[in-house]
Amino acid sequence: MKGACTVILPTYKESANIVRMVGTLRQMYPDSKVLIMDDNSDDGSKELVEALDDPMVRFFVREPKDRGLSASIFQGIAETDTEYFVNMDCDFQHPPSAVGSICRELEKGADLCIGIREERTALSPIRWIASWSAHFLAVLTLWLRNKKRSKDVMSGLFGGRTDIFKEVISENSSEFEMRGFKALYDLMKFAPEDLRVEEIEFEFGTRQGGESKLSSTVILSLLRQSEPFGKTLAKLAEKAL
């Protein structure tokens, strides 16, 4: 990779994976920074990372009242001081090798590069249904807004030009689902209409350690992000739960 890049890892209780992930990224991309946006984990994650004593790795402890995956990602972008950023999970479901592919697309002129899951068999049936249902609503919402779309709007693996998305966050954060779980979707909803979007494919892996964060809260959050039908469906679902 030629351009300066920061890999953002939003984490919560990822002590089972965090040292291995950071080590893998630093070995593969020695010129890139790693920014860990942690939601106040109490599993020793901070101590494990600090023991690495690597100046290119930063462990950021977020405010407890702001806990949330999307909020972590948005703040991570705001804290980034390199030309590009790549956001990915810490559990190895997103392959570290994809970081290089995303950054190369950004270096070639893309404003946003999205990792497309080419194989979703690693998803449970419930997660598969939820993912595709949310994707349908998201694409409809983006179409209604005349925004760029993607084959995988629900992807958590994506990278972009930092200056563009810092501005998007600064101007529109009050409209974001901060406690949501699909930051890319919110970013695409408010990004410029002429955004240049590229995609790369990756094989979606199985979690290497720790526990999945999927819950009914995740599904309700996805619905609230979508319009015009999603918010109505979320209200109906909340009454049923």
N, C-alpha and C positions, 0 to 999 in steps of 0.2 A: 504494500500500500504506500502511495506517495503522500497523500494529504494527511494532516494531523487528525486523529480520530479518538473519541472517547467511547468506551463501551459502558453503557449504563446497565447495572444489575439491580432491579428493584427486589428487595428480599424481605422475608419475614420467617424467622426460624429455619434458616437454611444451613445450619452448621454441618449437616451431613454432606453437603455438596460444595460449600463456599471455597474452601481451600483448594480443592481440586480444580474447580472452575477458574479461579483467579490464576492459579499456576499454569493451567492450560492456555489461557488467553495471553498471559505475559510471555510464555514461551513461543507461541505462534505469532504474536504481534508485539515485539519488544519496544516498538516506538509509540505504541498506543497507550492511552491512559485507561484505567478501570475505575469507575465511580460506582460505589455500592450505596444505594439509597435504602437504608434499613428502617423498617417500621418498629423500632424499639424491641428487637428480639431479646429474649431473656435466656437464650440457649448457648451463650458463649461465642456467638458469631464475631462480635467486635474484637474480643481478645484473640481469637484465631487469626483474624486478618492483621491485627496490629503486630502479632508475632512474626509476620512475614517481613516486616520492616522494609517495605518497598515504596520509594517516593513516588512511583507512578500509580500507586493504588491508594484510593481515598475511601474511607468508611464514613459515611454521613449518617448520623443518627437524627431521624426526623421527630417532629413534635408529636406526642401521643394523640393529641386532639385531631391531628390531620391524617391519621392512619388511613391507608387505602392504596391499592395498586396504581390506579391511574394518577392519583395525586403524587405518588412517589416518582412516576415517570416524568410528569410535567415539571416537578421541581428539579429532577435530574437534568433535564434539558436546560432549564434556567441556570443551573450550576455549571454547565459545560463551558469550557473555555477553548475548545478546539473547533476547527472548521466543520467537521462532521461529527455525528453521533450515531451509535447503533444501540438499540434497546433489545435486550434478550433476557430470557429466564435463566435462573441459576441452577436448574435441576437437570440440565443436559437434554431436555426435550428439544431444545434448540441447539443444533450442533455448532460448536465454536468455529468450525471451518466456514460457516456461512458469513461470518463477519467480514472476511476478506472479499467475498463475492459482492456483498452489499456495498462496501467501500469503493470497490472498483467501478460500480455503476454510478456512484456519486461523483467520483473523479472524472468520469466521462460526461458528466453534465446533468445527471438526474437530480431533482430536488428532493425526491423521496423514493426509497427502494424498499419494497415489501417482500418478506419471505413467504412464499406460498407453500402450504403443506401438501406435498405430492402424494403422501400416503397417510391416511388418518386411521388406520387399523389400531393404532395405539390408544385411540380414544375409546372410552367405554360407550355402550349404546346411548346412555342418557346424555353424555357429553357430545356425542356425534349429532344427535337430534337437536340439542340446544344450540350447537355451533352453527348448523345449517339454517335453523329457523332465524337465529339472530342475524346471520349473513344476509338472508333474504330481506329482512326488514331494513338492514343497514344500506343495502344497495338501493332499495326503493327511496330511502330518505336522501341519499346522496344524489340520486337522479332528480328528485324533486327540487333539490337545491342547486342543480346544474353544476355539481362538483365532480371531480375525477373519481372513478370507481376502481375496484380491484377484484380479483378472483377470490381474495381472502381478506376481507375488511376486518375480520375478527383476529387476524394474526397478531401475536405479541412480539414477533421478530421483524423489526424494521429499522431503517436508518434514514437520516435526512441531513439537510444543510441546517446547521445550528441557527444561523441568523434568521432564516425564514420562520422556523418554528418557535423561536424565542418571541418573535413578534406576534405570531398567532396566539401563543399562550398569554402574552401580556395584554392583548386587546380583547380576548374572548374567554378568559378563564372563569368569569362569573357564569358563563353558560355551560361549562363543562360538568359532567357527572364525576365529581372529584372522588367519590367513594366507589366509583365504578371499576371495571376490570378490563375495559377495552379502550385504552388511550388513543390508539391509532384512529379509531372511528371518530372520536371527538376532534382530533387534529385534522382529519380529512373533511369534516363537516364545515370547518371554518378556514381552511387553507385557501389560497388564491385559486381562482377558477383555471388559470393557465399553468397550474402546477405540473411539472414534468414528472411522471410516475413511471418507474420501471419495476419489474418483478424478477425474483429468482426462485427456483424451486429448491426445497429441502425435504428430507425425510424426517417426519415427526417421530421422535424417539419416545422411549418410556422413561418415566421419572427414575433417577438413580438413587434417590434417598429422600427422606422426609415425607410429608403428607400433602396431598392435593388440597387446594384452597377452595374447590368448587362447592357451592352451596346454593340454596334457593335465593340467597341474597344476590349472588352473581347473576342469575337469570333475570331477576326483577330489575337489576341495574341495567342490563342490556336492553330490556324492553323500554325502560324510561328514556334511553338515549335515542330511541327511534320514533319517527313521526310519519303520518298522523295517527297511526293505529297503535304503536307500541306503548305509549303512555296510558292509553285507555286499557289495553290488555294488562299492563302492570297493576293498575288500580283494581281490576277484577281479580287478578291473581292474588293480590295482597289480602283481599277479603276472603278468598278461599283458603288461604294458609292459616 
